[in-house]
């Protein structure tokens, strides 16, 4: 019997400050719940291992995101890692997100010793005024120190996030962000456009987001000139994250934690997003069945936004005709029975054209 590799996402909803643009399920006033929350994750994990029929060496990647995973002590992560150890593929990619102000040298060392082998820092900018505008809890000096400390304790795969399309962004500012980023020992960079979402501090300040497509194109090209390949609309690197690729390849994934999302075949799972309710009953999980049309649409959007592309066989006659037309127009190219996108920034427009 073939056991397909799967992914595991773990959501840590604690933050030491609420960024002005953040709409994720995160809390700055629930630190007293950390121990109970981490215990609840263990309960849900045991349920999901059965539901997903996980075999030994079956989990290909783990991604611990948030919130701010670096606000939680390595001691509280240890029981989860103990449960997971037999299920992890050898050399599994294990990523954790961290903020520069809370990822101390000792925290980094202890997480590395637990088995975490990839780290992604929420740097956002090396401009201190921009960091204050975004309500970040760190400064540029702390960001540089955190990345260097990660390298020191043994992390080989280090990523950082930058935010663009922010009020006040100029070529000079963004260029300086890249100069500072590429002085550091990173092999991956994520670049996210600032978007204004409901329920955020920026909700009533739409002017804070200023995306200009020419500036975005220039920014992406500048990252590529530093030797990083763009393999998804927001992700660049000399190393490609296996976890990210797994999502775009439409692999199954367990979603652990309050507000996480999981997927098994044509079913999606939603643990409760209320942290107090989650702690009371971690197995309170809603689900929905995905239709074959919904799955196809998701595969098309994900394929066009990334290096995965769209397999020819999932397209119907009309969509195939449109795709061939886009190849003629040099918007797509066709290779190994797959349609690939030249320009990820046009992904949504191309998807709409196909339909």
GUKE-676999 format. One line per field, with one value per atom (N, C-alpha, C): z, x, y; atom name. Coordinates in steps of 0.02 Angstrom, whole numbers, always signed. Atoms other than C-alpha are relative to their C-alpha. Layout:
N
up <- (Z, ...) .
east <- (X, ...) .
north <- (Y, ...) .
atom <- (CA, ...) .
***
This chain:
355
up <- (+0, +0, +0, +2, -43, +53, -49, +100, -23, +27, +32, +56, -48, +121, +10, -14, +206, +40, -34, +287, +66, -63, +462, +13, -20, +506, +72, -71, +689, +11, -10, +734, +72, -66, +883, +1, +7, +914, +46, -48, +1041, -34, +28, +996, +56, -50, +1098, -19, +21, +996, -61, +58, +866, -55, +56, +700, -32, +25, +618, -59, +61, +463, +11, -11, +546, +10, -7, +522, +21, -20, +581, +69, -65, +730, +52, -48, +862, +57, -62, +1038, +35, -41, +1141, +74, -70, +1303, +27, -21, +1320, +19, -15, +1374, +56, -56, +1532, -23, +26, +1420, -36, +41, +1340, +17, -20, +1441, -19, +16, +1421, -75, +73, +1236, -29, +26, +1204, +16, -18, +1297, -46, +46, +1189, -69, +64, +1034, -1, -5, +1095, -10, +5, +1112, -73, +70, +937, -45, +42, +864, +1, -5, +929, -40, +41, +847, -74, +72, +680, -27, +23, +672, -19, +17, +674, -61, +55, +558, -67, +62, +429, -15, +9, +451, -12, +9, +475, +21, -13, +465, +21, -18, +529, -61, +53, +429, -55, +50, +342, -8, +2, +384, -31, +40, +258, +27, -24, +331, +58, -52, +484, -8, +0, +483, +61, -60, +649, -13, +17, +612, +51, -50, +700, -27, -65, +785, -1, -7, +850, +39, -34, +886, +47, -44, +966, +68, -67, +1113, +45, -39, +1170, +15, -22, +1269, -33, +29, +1189, +44, -46, +1345, -15, +15, +1295, -68, +65, +1118, +6, -5, +1179, -1, +2, +1213, -70, +69, +1036, -43, +40, +959, +19, -22, +1064, -33, +33, +995, -75, +73, +817, -24, +21, +814, -44, +42, +747, -68, +62, +611, -51, +44, +538, -48, +50, +377, +21, -17, +399, -41, +30, +359, -17, +11, +369, +9, -8, +343, +56, -57, +508, +7, +1, +497, +59, -50, +634, -18, +8, +617, +65, -60, +737, -11, +2, +779, +30, -24, +806, +75, -70, +978, +50, -48, +1054, -14, +14, +971, +25, -31, +1092, -23, +18, +1066, +32, -34, +1196, -29, +30, +1119, -66, +66, +947, +9, -13, +1017, +21, -26, +1110, -54, +54, +960, -52, +46, +848, +28, -31, +972, +0, +4, +969, -69, +68, +782, -53, +50, +700, -42, +43, +548, -51, +45, +458, +39, -38, +526, -46, +41, +452, +46, -43, +531, -29, +21, +522, +7, -2, +484, -25, +33, +368, -29, +28, +346, +44, -40, +400, +11, -11, +407, +66, -66, +589, +0, +3, +544, -28, +30, +435, +51, -52, +576, +52, -48, +695, -31, +35, +566, -1, +2, +554, +69, -70, +745, +15, -14, +745, +68, -68, +915, +0, +3, +852, -42, +44, +768, -47, +51, +624, +30, -33, +740, +28, -27, +828, -56, +57, +659, -24, +24, +602, +51, -53, +770, +1, -3, +767, -56, +58, +592, +12, -12, +639, +56, -54, +801, -25, +28, +704, -37, +37, +592, +50, -51, +746, +33, -37, +831, -47, +45, +673, -53, +52, +563, -68, +68, +380, -46, +42, +305, +38, -34, +356, -51, +44, +279, +38, -33, +313, -45, +34, +267, -8, +10, +192, -23, +22, +167, -47, +48, +18, -12, +15, -52, +62, -61, +111, -14, +5, +124, +17, -12, +109, -33, +35, +12, -61, +60, -117, -25, +26, -228, +47, -44, -111, +64, -62, +45, -12, +14, -33, -22, +22, -114, +61, -61, +57, +40, -33, +131, -30, +34, +1, +12, -13, +26, +69, -69, +214, +5, -3, +188, -29, +34, +68, +30, -39, +187, +50, -52, +301, -29, +25, +289, -12, +16, +213, -66, +66, +73, -25, +20, +60, +24, -18, +60, -23, +19, +63, -3, +9, -2, -5, -4, +45, -9, +8, -15, +61, -55, +126, -26, +18, +114, +61, -54, +217, +9, -13, +299, +57, -53, +408, +68, -67, +595, +18, -16, +584, +19, -20, +653, -61, +61, +472, -37, +36, +428, -23, +17, +430, -30, +31, +348, -67, +64, +169, -35, +33, +118, +19, -21, +211, -51, +51, +69, -67, +63, -91, -50, +48, -220, -69, +69, -385, -37, +33, -507, -27, +26, -582, +55, -56, -411, +24, -20, -368, -49, +52, -533, +10, -11, -501, +62, -63, -322, -10, +12, -379, -43, +44, -518, +39, -41, -391, +44, -42, -278, -44, +46, -428, -20, +19, -475, +55, -54, -305, +1, +7, -362, +29, -27, -285, -55, +50, -396, +29, -22, -385, -16, +13, -362, +20, -13, -305, +4, +5, -311, +57, -57, -137, +24, -26, -118, -48, +40, -179, +40, -37, -137, -42, +28, -178, +28, -30, -68, -5, +5, -101, +59, -58, +52, -22, +17, +38, +24, -27, +146, -47, +47, +31, -64, +61, -121, +9, -15, -38, -4, +5, -22, -74, +70, -205, -42, +33, -257, +22, -24, -166, +41, -45, -41, +60, -61, +114, +57, -56, +271, +62, -64, +454, +23, -28, +527, +74, -73, +713, +33, -39, +828, -17, +7, +849, -62, +61, +680, -56, +54, +581, -50, +51, +424, -21, +24, +371, -62, +60, +210, -8, +15, +178, -60, +63, -2, -17, +20, -37, +60, -60, +142, +35, -34, +234, +73, -72, +425, +31, -32, +533, +76, -73, +718, +21, -21, +816, +5, -2, +802, +67, -66, +981, +46, -37, +1087, +65, -62, +1249, -13, +19, +1165, -24, +25, +1081, +59, -58, +1249, +36, -32, +1320, -40, +42, +1170, -66, +61, +1044, -59, +54, +945, -27, +28, +907, -69, +67, +720, -51, +55, +579, -63, +63, +407, -58, +61, +228, -54, +58, +74, -59, +59, -80, -62, +63, -249, -48, +49, -397, -35, +31, -474, +45, -47, -316, +3, -2, -312, -63, +63, -495, +0, -2, -470, +45, -46, -321, -32, +32, -419, -54, +53, -563, +30, -31, -450, +31, -32, -350, -53, +53, -509, -36, +36, -591, +43, -46, -435, +18, -22, -420, -58, +50, -511, -13, +8, -499, -67, +64, -653, +3, +4, -713, -46, +41, -774, -55, +58, -947, +12, -6, -896, +45, -42, -768, -37, +37, -901, -47, +49, -1000, -69, +70, -1187, -8, +7, -1172, +34, -38, -1039, -36, +36, -1141, -61, +58, -1293, +22, -26, -1188, +20, -21, -1116, -60, +61, -1291, -31, +25, -1342, +40, -43, -1193, -14, +19, -1248, -63, +62, -1421, +16, -19, -1337, +47, -44, -1232, +72, -70, -1068, +42, -31, -1028, -43, +42, -1085, +20, -10, -1103, -1, -5, -1046, +45, -40, -980, +17, -9, -1005, +51, -51, -893, -27, +19, -922, +58, -51, -830, -15, +4, -796, +0, +2, -845, +55, -45, -732, +54, -55, -563, +18, -15, -544, -42, +43, -685, +14, -12, -606, +2, -8, -558, -66, +64, -726, -49, +45, -820, +20, -24, -711, -23, +21, -748, -75, +72, -933, -19, +13, -929, +10, -14, -854, -46) .
east <- (+42, +0, +44, -38, +63, -27, +21, +60, +27, -21, +63, +27, -28, +173, -48, +45, +79, +37, -28, +111, -36, +31, +76, +11, -4, +36, -22, +17, +35, -7, +13, -44, +11, -14, +23, -29, +36, -97, +23, -22, +5, +47, -43, +86, +18, -18, +183, -22, +32, +107, -42, +44, -31, +21, -21, +36, -61, +55, -69, -38, +29, -103, -25, +10, -130, -73, +69, -295, +1, -4, -231, -31, +28, -305, +57, -55, -186, -22, +19, -194, +61, -55, -85, -17, +23, -185, -18, +19, -193, +61, -61, -16, -10, +12, -84, -28, +29, -163, +50, -50, +0, +4, -8, +21, -61, +63, -162, -8, +6, -157, +45, -48, -2, -23, +28, -84, -58, +57, -240, +24, -29, -130, +17, -16, -72, -63, +63, -253, -24, +23, -299, +47, -48, -138, -15, +15, -182, -62, +60, -354, +18, -15, -282, +44, -42, -150, -42, +46, -293, -43, +45, -409, +36, -39, -271, +35, -31, -214, +75, -71, -36, +42, -46, +97, +68, -68, +274, +36, -40, +390, -45, +50, +234, -3, +5, +249, +63, -56, +358, +26, -19, +357, -45, +39, +302, +13, -7, +269, -35, +30, +241, -6, +12, +160, -45, +39, +59, -34, -30, +39, +76, -72, +216, +25, -24, +285, +59, -59, +442, -20, +22, +335, -11, +12, +318, +66, -61, +454, +11, -15, +542, -25, +24, +493, -73, +71, +310, -9, +3, +347, +22, -32, +444, -49, +46, +292, -29, +25, +225, +52, -54, +393, +10, -7, +399, -53, +54, +229, +15, -9, +280, +60, -64, +453, -7, +5, +400, -32, +38, +291, +39, -37, +424, +45, -45, +510, +71, -68, +699, +17, -16, +766, -62, +60, +590, +17, -9, +587, -45, +40, +531, +15, -6, +502, -36, +36, +459, +6, -2, +412, +23, -25, +494, +3, -10, +499, +68, -68, +671, +3, -4, +627, -9, +13, +571, +42, -41, +691, +71, -65, +837, +48, -50, +998, -18, +17, +943, -62, +61, +769, +17, -20, +847, +39, -41, +972, -45, +44, +837, -47, +45, +718, +39, -42, +861, +14, -14, +900, -63, +62, +716, -10, +6, +735, -22, +19, +679, +62, -59, +793, -8, +10, +719, -37, +32, +670, -16, +23, +574, -13, +5, +595, -47, +45, +457, +36, -40, +578, -41, +44, +461, +37, -40, +588, +62, -59, +760, -1, +9, +692, -40, +32, +652, -65, +63, +521, -57, +51, +428, -22, +17, +436, -48, +45, +356, -70, +63, +222, -42, +34, +181, -14, +9, +180, +37, -41, +318, +35, -29, +396, +76, -72, +576, +27, -33, +702, +47, -41, +821, +62, -59, +970, -18, +22, +871, -10, +13, +821, +65, -65, +1002, +30, -28, +1057, -34, +38, +918, +22, -20, +967, +70, -69, +1152, +3, +2, +1112, -26, +27, +1008, +55, -55, +1158, +50, -49, +1271, -20, +21, +1166, -9, -1, +1163, -54, +52, +1014, +34, -28, +1062, -52, +52, +894, -35, +26, +849, -36, +40, +712, -18, +30, +648, -55, +56, +490, +14, +1, +485, -69, +65, +329, +12, -3, +307, -71, +65, +166, -28, +19, +164, +6, -4, +131, +71, -68, +300, +54, -50, +386, +27, -33, +510, +50, -51, +636, +61, -58, +772, -9, +13, +690, +1, +4, +651, +68, -67, +823, +45, -40, +903, -21, +23, +793, +33, -31, +862, +75, -73, +1042, +14, -9, +1026, -17, +21, +934, +54, -48, +1065, +71, -63, +1208, -2, +11, +1134, +2, -6, +1153, -68, +66, +981, +2, +6, +932, -72, +70, +748, -26, +30, +647, -73, +70, +459, -16, +17, +393, -76, +73, +214, -23, +30, +110, -44, +44, +27, -72, +71, -160, -40, +42, -293, -59, +53, -410, -45, +48, -564, +26, -18, -535, +72, -70, -355, +3, -9, -286, +1, -2, -265, -67, +64, -447, -27, +26, -493, +53, -54, -331, +21, -16, -340, +60, -57, -207, +67, -63, -77, +26, -21, -75, +5, -11, +0, +36, -36, +37, +0, -8, +106, +33, -22, +128, +72, -68, +287, +52, -46, +368, +5, +1, +315, +42, -39, +387, +75, -70, +549, +28, -21, +557, +13, -9, +533, +62, -58, +662, +65, -60, +785, +18, -13, +765, +32, -25, +796, +73, -69, +955, +50, -44, +1024, +10, -12, +1018, -54, +55, +853, -52, +51, +728, -70, +70, +545, -37, +35, +449, -74, +71, +283, -6, +9, +207, +36, -30, +277, +65, -57, +422, +58, -62, +602, +54, -54, +755, +48, -45, +907, -21, +32, +812, -75, +73, +629, -30, +31, +522, -43, +39, +455, -72, +68, +306, -43, +36, +255, -17, +11, +276, -55, +51, +168, -71, +66, +21, -19, +16, +33, -8, +10, +46, -64, +65, -119, +6, -9, -49, -47, +41, -150, +41, -34, -109, -45, +34, -157, +5, +1, -208, -11, +3, -169, -5, +5, -229, -60, +58, -360, +7, -2, -399, +42, -38, -291, -49, +41, -355, +37, -29, -327, -37, +33, -365, +19, -10, -387, -43, +34, -432, -48, +47, -594, -36, +32, -630, +48, -40, -571, -24, +15, -563, +18, -8, -580, -7, +5, -536, -27, +31, -630, +53, -47, -548, -2, +3, -598, +48, -53, -445, -26, +27, -543, -40, +39, -663, +44, -47, -518, +31, -31, -435, -49, +51, -599, -13, +13, -625, +39, -42, -481, -27, +27, -580, -67, +59, -721, +20, -26, -687, -56, +49, -802, +33, -29, -781, -46, +39, -838, +26, -21, -836, +11, -16, -755, -26, +23, -837, +59, -55, -731, +15, -11, -757, +41, -38, -694, +73, -69, -540, +37, -32, -504, +18, -12, -521, +60, -57, -402, +66, -61, -275, +24, -17, -282, +30, -26, -259, +69, -64, -118, +54, -48, -34, +26, -20, -32, +40, -36, +34, +69, -61, +180, +34, -38, +309, -32, +32, +190, -36, +35, +88, -66, +66, -75, +7, -2, -83, -54, +44, -162, -66, +58, -281, -56, +55, -378, -43, +37, -436, -51, +50, -596, +17, -14, -606, +7, +0, -645, +62, -57, -511, +66, -60, -383, +12, -3, -422, +27, -23, -398, +74, -70, -235, +47, -41, -167, +7, -1, -213, +50, -47, -114, +73, -67, +36, +22, -14, +24, +18, -11, +18, +60, -59, +171, -15, +19, +77, +12, -14, +98, +50, -38, +219, -18, +22, +188, +60, -57, +311, -21, +16, +294, -74, +73, +106, -29, +20, +92, +6, -2, +51, +31, -34, +167, -9, +10, +149, +67, -61, +286, +1, +4, +225, -53, +46, +148, -46, +42, +82, -64, +60, -41, -42, +31, -98, -76, +73, -274, -35, +29, -309, +1, -5, -249, -50, +49, -356, -70, +66, -510, -11, +3, -470, -14, +9, -461, -74, +70, -636, -49) .
north <- (-60, +0, +63, -62, +175, +48, -49, +299, +68, -64, +476, +46, -47, +602, +58, -57, +743, +53, -58, +910, +10, -18, +973, +74, -71, +1154, +7, -12, +1208, +75, -72, +1376, +20, -28, +1473, +71, -64, +1620, +56, -52, +1720, +50, -53, +1887, +49, -49, +2013, +71, -63, +2155, -15, +12, +2169, +48, -43, +2231, +33, -42, +2365, -33, +30, +2256, -71, +72, +2086, -18, +26, +1993, -73, +70, +1823, -10, +18, +1732, +4, -10, +1804, +46, -36, +1876, +27, -29, +1993, -4, -2, +1968, -70, +68, +1777, -42, +37, +1732, -51, +46, +1650, -68, +62, +1517, -45, +37, +1457, -74, +71, +1296, -40, +35, +1247, -9, +3, +1287, -54, +49, +1181, -71, +66, +1035, -18, +11, +1057, -21, +20, +1043, -74, +71, +872, -43, +37, +814, -2, -2, +872, -40, +36, +800, -76, +72, +626, -19, +12, +640, +0, -8, +699, -56, +55, +563, -61, +55, +437, +18, -21, +536, -2, -2, +559, -66, +66, +379, +6, -15, +438, -60, +56, +302, +27, -21, +306, +28, -33, +418, +29, -22, +489, +77, -73, +675, +29, -26, +765, +66, -67, +941, +21, -34, +1038, +75, -73, +1225, +27, -29, +1314, +75, -70, +1482, +34, -36, +1614, +62, -10, +1730, +3, -3, +1725, -61, +60, +1551, +11, -12, +1627, +28, -22, +1689, -61, +62, +1506, -34, +32, +1420, -68, +66, +1269, -58, +53, +1167, -18, +13, +1186, -34, +35, +1124, -73, +66, +971, -59, +58, +855, -13, +8, +888, -36, +31, +843, -73, +70, +685, -44, +37, +629, -9, -1, +674, -40, +30, +594, -62, +61, +421, +12, -12, +499, +42, -45, +613, -38, +25, +569, +19, -21, +567, +62, -65, +740, +41, -41, +814, +73, -73, +1002, +23, -25, +1082, +74, -73, +1269, +31, -39, +1392, +74, -73, +1576, +31, -33, +1697, +76, -72, +1881, +16, -14, +1960, +17, -21, +2031, -57, +54, +1865, -63, +60, +1741, +13, -9, +1752, -55, +51, +1655, -67, +63, +1525, -32, +28, +1506, -33, +27, +1478, -66, +60, +1352, -59, +54, +1253, -26, +22, +1250, -42, +37, +1191, -70, +65, +1052, -44, +39, +999, -32, +28, +967, +50, -51, +1130, +15, -10, +1151, +56, -57, +1301, +54, -54, +1471, +59, -56, +1617, +60, -58, +1788, +53, -55, +1921, +66, -62, +2063, +59, -49, +2164, +60, -55, +2306, +10, -20, +2367, +76, -72, +2545, +10, -4, +2589, +41, -40, +2721, -42, +43, +2595, -53, +50, +2465, +30, -34, +2592, +9, -9, +2630, -64, +66, +2444, -28, +21, +2432, -65, +58, +2302, +10, -4, +2260, -2, +3, +2255, +58, -48, +2370, -37, +32, +2339, -35, +30, +2303, -69, +65, +2164, -52, +45, +2091, -31, +25, +2076, -49, +43, +2002, -68, +63, +1871, -47, +42, +1809, -28, +22, +1802, -52, +49, +1709, -67, +62, +1581, -38, +31, +1548, -30, +20, +1536, -66, +61, +1401, -60, +57, +1295, -3, +0, +1343, +12, -9, +1317, +33, -29, +1367, +56, -60, +1544, +44, -43, +1651, +63, -59, +1825, +29, -33, +1920, +74, -72, +2094, +21, -26, +2200, +59, -55, +2315, +27, -32, +2424, +35, -37, +2524, +75, -74, +2711, +22, -24, +2797, -42, +41, +2657, +36, -27, +2717, -53, +45, +2630, -1, -6, +2693, -41, +36, +2622, -76, +71, +2453, -29, +21, +2444, -10, +6, +2473, -62, +61, +2335, -62, +57, +2215, -3, -1, +2271, -30, +25, +2238, -75, +70, +2073, -46, +44, +2003, +3, +2, +2047, -58, +51, +1914, -71, +70, +1723, -33, +27, +1690, -38, +32, +1571, +2, -5, +1620, +68, -65, +1781, -1, -8, +1810, +74, -71, +1977, +5, -6, +2022, +72, -67, +2169, +14, -20, +2264, +4, -4, +2235, +22, -25, +2321, -47, +49, +2196, +22, -15, +2207, -22, +19, +2205, +15, -17, +2272, +74, -70, +2436, +47, -40, +2495, +1, +6, +2458, +67, -67, +2643, +45, -39, +2697, -31, +33, +2631, +31, -33, +2757, -31, +31, +2652, -51, +48, +2526, +35, -36, +2596, -44, +43, +2463, +31, -23, +2523, -58, +61, +2380, +7, -9, +2457, -9, +5, +2470, -73, +71, +2291, -41, +36, +2225, +13, -18, +2319, -35, +31, +2251, -75, +72, +2071, -13, +9, +2090, +10, -14, +2162, -59, +60, +2009, -54, +51, +1896, +14, -18, +1992, -18, +22, +1944, -76, +72, +1763, -44, +40, +1708, -11, +17, +1618, +12, -8, +1669, -65, +63, +1507, +3, -13, +1581, +75, -73, +1755, +38, -35, +1799, -31, +37, +1677, -7, +0, +1682, -37, +29, +1582, -41, +51, +1477, -67, +60, +1353, +9, -4, +1314, -37, +32, +1277, -59, +60, +1099, +6, -8, +1146, +43, -43, +1288, -38, +38, +1177, -52, +51, +1044, +28, -31, +1164, +9, -15, +1214, -63, +65, +1031, -34, +23, +1007, -65, +57, +881, +8, -2, +836, +31, -30, +933, +2, -5, +926, +73, -68, +1095, -4, +8, +1097, +68, -62, +1236, +42, -45, +1369, +44, -40, +1446, -29, +33, +1323, -31, +34, +1235, -63, +62, +1054, -23, +28, +958, -73, +71, +773, -18, +15, +726, +57, -52, +822, +31, -27, +875, +49, -50, +1030, +5, -1, +1045, +67, -65, +1200, -5, -3, +1190, +69, -64, +1326, +55, -55, +1497, +38, -31, +1546, -39, +35, +1505, -31, +27, +1481, -64, +59, +1360, -57, +50, +1272, -38, +32, +1239, -47, +41, +1172, -64, +58, +1058, +5, -5, +1044, -39, +41, +917, +26, -34, +1040, +27, -15, +1042, -2, -1, +1097, -28, +24, +1021, +18, -11, +1050, -45, +40, +942, +45, -40, +1016, -37, +30, +986, -7, +9, +929, +66, -66, +1103, +46, -42, +1190, -21, +26, +1078, +22, -19, +1114, +75, -73, +1303, +15, -11, +1297, -21, +24, +1194, +49, -48, +1320, +63, -62, +1473, -13, +15, +1389, -13, +16, +1325, +61, -61, +1496, +48, -44, +1583, -28, +33, +1461, -38, +39, +1354, -69, +65, +1204, -6, +1, +1252, -39, +34, +1171, -60, +61, +991, +5, -4, +982, -38, +44, +841, +27, -25, +945, +52, -51, +1069, -31, +24, +1046, +29, -19, +1078, +76, -74, +1264, +30, -26, +1296, -17, +20, +1200, +45, -45, +1307, +69, -65, +1466, -4, +8, +1399, +0, +2, +1362, +70, -69, +1539, +42, -37, +1607, -21, +22, +1502, +37, -38, +1584, +72, -70, +1754, +9, +0, +1707, +23, -12, +1727, -63, +65, +1541, -37, +46, +1407, -72, +70, +1220, -46, +46, +1087, -59, +61, +907, -5, +6, +908, +49, -49, +1062, +70, -71, +1245, +40, -40, +1365, +75, -73, +1551, +36, -41, +1674, +52, -58, +1814, -12, +17, +1769, +58, -58, +1947, +1, +3, +1908, -62, +66, +1743, +4, -3, +1797, +18, -20, +1881, -59, +58, +1726, -53, +49, +1612, +19, -23, +1718, -8, +7, +1714, -74, +72, +1522, -20, +18, +1512, +36) .
atom <- (N, CA, C, N, CA, C, N, CA, C, N, CA, C, N, CA, C, N, CA, C, N, CA, C, N, CA, C, N, CA, C, N, CA, C, N, CA, C, N, CA, C, N, CA, C, N, CA, C, N, CA, C, N, CA, C, N, CA, C, N, CA, C, N, CA, C, N, CA, C, N, CA, C, N, CA, C, N, CA, C, N, CA, C, N, CA, C, N, CA, C, N, CA, C, N, CA, C, N, CA, C, N, CA, C, N, CA, C, N, CA, C, N, CA, C, N, CA, C, N, CA, C, N, CA, C, N, CA, C, N, CA, C, N, CA, C, N, CA, C, N, CA, C, N, CA, C, N, CA, C, N, CA, C, N, CA, C, N, CA, C, N, CA, C, N, CA, C, N, CA, C, N, CA, C, N, CA, C, N, CA, C, N, CA, C, N, CA, C, N, CA, C, N, CA, C, N, CA, C, N, CA, C, N, CA, C, N, CA, C, N, CA, C, N, CA, C, N, CA, C, N, CA, C, N, CA, C, N, CA, C, N, CA, C, N, CA, C, N, CA, C, N, CA, C, N, CA, C, N, CA, C, N, CA, C, N, CA, C, N, CA, C, N, CA, C, N, CA, C, N, CA, C, N, CA, C, N, CA, C, N, CA, C, N, CA, C, N, CA, C, N, CA, C, N, CA, C, N, CA, C, N, CA, C, N, CA, C, N, CA, C, N, CA, C, N, CA, C, N, CA, C, N, CA, C, N, CA, C, N, CA, C, N, CA, C, N, CA, C, N, CA, C, N, CA, C, N, CA, C, N, CA, C, N, CA, C, N, CA, C, N, CA, C, N, CA, C, N, CA, C, N, CA, C, N, CA, C, N, CA, C, N, CA, C, N, CA, C, N, CA, C, N, CA, C, N, CA, C, N, CA, C, N, CA, C, N, CA, C, N, CA, C, N, CA, C, N, CA, C, N, CA, C, N, CA, C, N, CA, C, N, CA, C, N, CA, C, N, CA, C, N, CA, C, N, CA, C, N, CA, C, N, CA, C, N, CA, C, N, CA, C, N, CA, C, N, CA, C, N, CA, C, N, CA, C, N, CA, C, N, CA, C, N, CA, C, N, CA, C, N, CA, C, N, CA, C, N, CA, C, N, CA, C, N, CA, C, N, CA, C, N, CA, C, N, CA, C, N, CA, C, N, CA, C, N, CA, C, N, CA, C, N, CA, C, N, CA, C, N, CA, C, N, CA, C, N, CA, C, N, CA, C, N, CA, C, N, CA, C, N, CA, C, N, CA, C, N, CA, C, N, CA, C, N, CA, C, N, CA, C, N, CA, C, N, CA, C, N, CA, C, N, CA, C, N, CA, C, N, CA, C, N, CA, C, N, CA, C, N, CA, C, N, CA, C, N, CA, C, N, CA, C, N, CA, C, N, CA, C, N, CA, C, N, CA, C, N, CA, C, N, CA, C, N, CA, C, N, CA, C, N, CA, C, N, CA, C, N, CA, C, N, CA, C, N, CA, C, N, CA, C, N, CA, C, N, CA, C, N, CA, C, N, CA, C, N, CA, C, N, CA, C, N, CA, C, N, CA, C, N, CA, C, N, CA, C, N, CA, C, N, CA, C, N, CA, C, N, CA, C, N, CA, C, N, CA, C, N, CA, C, N, CA, C, N, CA, C, N, CA, C, N, CA, C, N, CA, C, N, CA, C, N, CA, C, N, CA, C, N, CA, C, N, CA, C, N, CA, C, N, CA, C, N, CA, C, N, CA, C, N, CA, C, N, CA, C, N, CA, C, N, CA, C, N, CA, C, N, CA, C, N, CA, C, N, CA, C, N, CA, C, N, CA, C, N, CA, C, N, CA, C, N, CA, C, N, CA, C, N, CA, C, N, CA, C, N, CA, C, N, CA, C, N, CA, C, N, CA, C, N, CA, C, N, CA, C, N, CA, C, N, CA, C, N, CA, C, N, CA, C, N, CA, C, N, CA, C, N, CA, C, N, CA, C, N, CA, C, N, CA, C, N, CA, C, N, CA, C, N, CA, C, N, CA, C, N, CA, C, N, CA, C, N, CA, C, N, CA, C, N, CA, C, N, CA, C, N, CA, C, N, CA, C, N, CA, C, N, CA, C, N, CA, C, N, CA, C, N, CA, C, N, CA, C, N, CA, C, N, CA, C, N, CA, C, N, CA, C, N, CA, C, N, CA, C, N, CA, C, N, CA, C, N, CA, C, N, CA, C, N, CA, C, N, CA, C, N, CA, C, N, CA, C, N, CA, C, N, CA, C, N, CA, C, N, CA, C, N, CA, C, N, CA, C, N, CA, C, N, CA, C, N, CA, C, N, CA, C, N, CA, C, N, CA, C, N, CA, C, N, CA, C, N, CA, C, N, CA, C, N, CA, C, N, CA, C, N, CA, C, N, CA, C, N, CA, C, N, CA, C, N, CA, C, N, CA, C, N, CA, C, N, CA, C, N, CA, C, N, CA, C, N, CA, C, N, CA, C, N, CA, C, N, CA, C, N, CA, C, N, CA, C, N, CA, C, N, CA, C, N, CA, C, N, CA, C, N, CA, C, N, CA, C, N, CA, C, N, CA, C, N, CA, C, N, CA, C, N, CA, C, N, CA, C, N, CA, C, N, CA, C, N, CA, C, N, CA, C, N, CA, C, N, CA, C, N, CA, C, N, CA, C, N, CA, C, N, CA, C, N, CA, C, N, CA, C, N, CA, C, N, CA, C, N, CA, C, N, CA, C, N, CA, C, N, CA, C, N, CA, C, N, CA, C, N, CA, C, N, CA, C) .
***
